[in-house]
Amino acid sequence: KKEPSIYDVLACITKYEPGTFENFCSDYGYDTDCRKAEKTYFAVQKEYSECYKMFHDVMEELQEIQ
C-alpha cells in the first residue's frame, strides 16, 4: 500500500467556506429537505472550521491545491 502524501491529504480537505445550507445544497445537488444533506453540510462546515483554525494564515495558498 502506498501511504498518502501531505499534498494528497491537503487536496482532500475542505478549504472553502460552504456558505448557507441552501447554497450548499444547490451547489452539490442535494435536496434541502433531506436530513442526510443537512448532516453532510454540518460535517463540511466543521471540516472547514477546523482547517481554518489550523491554516488561517495560509488559506489562500491551500486553496491552490487541487
N, C-alpha and C positions, 0 to 999 in steps of 0.2 A: 504494500500500500504506500502511496505517496502522501506525505503529510502536506497540508495546505500551507502556503507561504503567508506571511503577514499581508502581502498585497492581496492574495486571494480572499482572506478574511475581511479586509477593509473594503474590498469591492462588493461584498455581500451585505454590508450593514446599511441601514437607512441613514442617509446623510442630508436629507431634505425634510423640512417640517411638513407633516402630512396635511395640514390645513384643517378645514372643518370636516365633519363626518360626511356631510352631503357631497362636498368636493372630492373627498377620498373615494366615495362610492362611485361617483361619476367618472373619475379618472381611471379606476381599476375595474369597472364593470360590475360592482356589487349592487345589490338591491338594498335600499335604505331601510326596508322593513325586516331585514334578516339579522337575527341575533349573531350568527356566525360572522357576518360582516362587521358588526359592532365589536365583537371580541377581537377580530383581526385589527381593526382600526386602533383599539386601545393598546394592543401589543406593538403596533408600529409606532404609535405615539411614545410609548415607553422606551422602545429601542432608540428612537431619535433623541429623546431627552437624555438618556444615558450616554449616548455618543457625544452629544453636545457638551455634557458635563466634562467629559474627558478631553475632548478635542476642540473646544470652542475657539481657541486661538488659531487653529489651522483648518477650520471647516471648509473654507474656500478651496484649499488645496486638496482636501479629501474628496470634495465634490467632483474633482477632475478624474478620480479613479473610477474606472468602469469595468 
